[in-house]
Amino acid sequence: MDHNKLAELLFPHITKTPEEYMTTIYPRRQLPQGAMVTRFAPSPTGFLHIGGLFTALVNERAAHQTGGRIILRIEDTDKKREVENGITQIVEGLRSFGIEFDEGMLNETEEAGDYGPYQQSHRAEIYQAFCKSLVQKGLAYPCFCTEEELADIRRQQEAEKALPGYHTSYARCRELTYEQIEEKIRQGLPYVVRLRSPGKIGGRIKYKDVIRGEIEMDENVIDIVLLKTDGIPTYHFAHAVDDTLMGTTHVIRSDEWVSSVPVHLQLFYVLGLKPPKYAHVSPVMKEDGGAKRKLSKRKDPEAAVSYFVDEGYPKEAVLEYLLNLANSPFEDWRRQNKTADFHEYKLQLNKMSQSGALFDLVKLADVSAGVIAQFPAEKITADVLEWAKGRDDALEQAIARDPDYATAIFSIDRGGKKPRKDIRKWTDVHDFVSYFYDELRQPGYEMPDNVSREDMAAILERYAQVYDESEDKDAWFARVKSICEPLGFSPDVKAYKADPGAFKGHVGDVSTVIRVAITGRKNSPDLCAIMQLLGKERCLERMEQMKKALQD
């Protein structure tokens, strides 16, 4: 067969060659040695999975820590699954967690970068140029088989216990003559373009996965579809062309694609192109009934990235936790670099888990508490205010009324070597700040169980007489100590422990009673700072309120 003639029959409108695309239109990137070019290539289905965020983060870190580039490429060749504004949802979802791309789609219509279009549906002629070159080399051909004919082939293979798929003698359109092809096209019969696979049944390939090491698999023998009936490529073919033209050095993707590696390597081989390095990321897992399984969109609310936004986990905490899952050495690095930005950590692909990291919401909460503890109070105020919009109207109104007051609240016990970790996520803030705002404050007290009601009333009565809001923390505590002995309490904890029968309690018990009156709780941040922020009038009023409650 005259393959050039067939190529012109199939692609008369294609005038550019792969060489033109590779040298003139998409020249080789000029980047530092060792720089990685990675890409995150989701479909615009509108649902950003936590596994997708995980993979995007690994791609972003790998690229940026090496001085490289990360691309957002939209794989929209399957129009049936698309949702309205799907691209914008992906971009905004990733951006809300600090994942920024160097090039690619910005929203439904805009893009940035020199290697676009970054939507596969807009690159049809590029794929067709590469496909035309394969036809010219006798490595691709049109297939007119209907769904009924393909089903018939499957039944024949089942009866003969043959390898399923369109291959070898089962590939009915492989040996069509030019005249037969021309006649079918003249009749307007729909067709796909298939690869004429050079693979042999029983053949094996080996490749080195950056994460999983050496892998050996059966080579591909299937005449896979390159272009569908509408001239749009399958993922496999588009991947080979796009990653070549965009200069992708490392394809970091979910491990569900491991089985496709033989097809992808074969495509690079027949196209005469150098394949990128592959790194297949294990899925994010969940423990369920003693067994591990993938996080499910249907079963697990935390599978959706929107869950973490609504629950108020700061983006920094989620990313930090995902780095924990990605690299076990990260936890040790964090202990040694408590205040460092996580971007300073060098992600190691070859240290990633091969079996799937276990997602633990309890661990995430611990990590998040540590991250929030390092935030400046001003940032907490701004972040909580933004989060509360549309989620907690009362909290939003309270903070918006006086942001400086809110910042002063979050400043208490902040900083130092051991900052408090009361807040794990923004949903905790309403309760955390409630006693600072009369409209948020809940009635009721966590009464101490080792001090009688009479003694509690006496403590409040006496302390109200001597309270001085101008005193610093040391003077404040000395003032609390000063009322202990007249009320039968020890001002010294050690003295109380040496002879507990001689006292009703110690200074800690006395300060707890005052704390409960002011906050309603037995535990809180620095009570002196809380009282100064509330002001003397409100503090005296609250002590009076508790005295009345003790009489009920």
Summary of the structure (lengths in Angstrom):
residues: 552
radius of gyration: 33.3
end to end distance: 101.8
largest distance: 112.5
contacts: 1651
relative contact order: 0.08
helix: 50%
strand: 12%
